Amino acid sequence: VEEVGDAVTTFKPGDAVYGSSQLRLGAYGEFLCVPASYTVVRKPTNMTFEEAAAVPLGGLNALHFMRLADIRSGDRVLVNGAGGSIGTFAVQIAKTMGAEVTAVDGAHKEETLRRLGADRFIDYTTTDVAAAVNPRLAATAERGVAARVGGRRKASELVDGLAAAIATSTPLNVRSS
């Protein structure tokens, strides 16, 4: 960070950051000015800029979605399409936030997803995901979270019977009705 505006409180000159310039492009330039509201975060000290450059598509989108879902420690999170670029980061971020994570994807991705932190795995090619998940979520009085971050089923099918906020094309913060 070279310079910040008067209202910016999250960054200061000298901070090493990475992020997304959204559809403005220009990230290959030496300098790029973006609003503080864009998805920009501090670069971890143990990560090179080259490594950080590989994160924004999946990682920052997952972080954005997980924050929208307002995940809290103890929440149950279902990541549909967990083996994709956004889903693999979503599993790790949800675990870091203290959630119990169910990953949904093809069987060939199970081992990787469990290594990334998934507590449970559902193979959508052999299991009816909505039938497997909905009874468990609908029967509990605890707060549940279903995050749609890809995959083939609509999140609304997975959380039928629960009060849901936010559209089904983004993560759902779900509370029992």
Secondary structure, 3 states (H helix, E strand, C coil): CCCCCCCCCCCCCCCCEEECCHHHCCCCCCCCCCCCCCCEEECCCCCCHHHHHCCHHHHHHHHHHHHHCCCCCCCEEEEECCCCHHHHHHHHHHHHCCCEEEEEECHHHHHHHHHHCCCEEEECCCCCHHHHHHHHHHHCCCCEEEEECCCCCCHHHHCCCCEEECCCCCCEEEECC
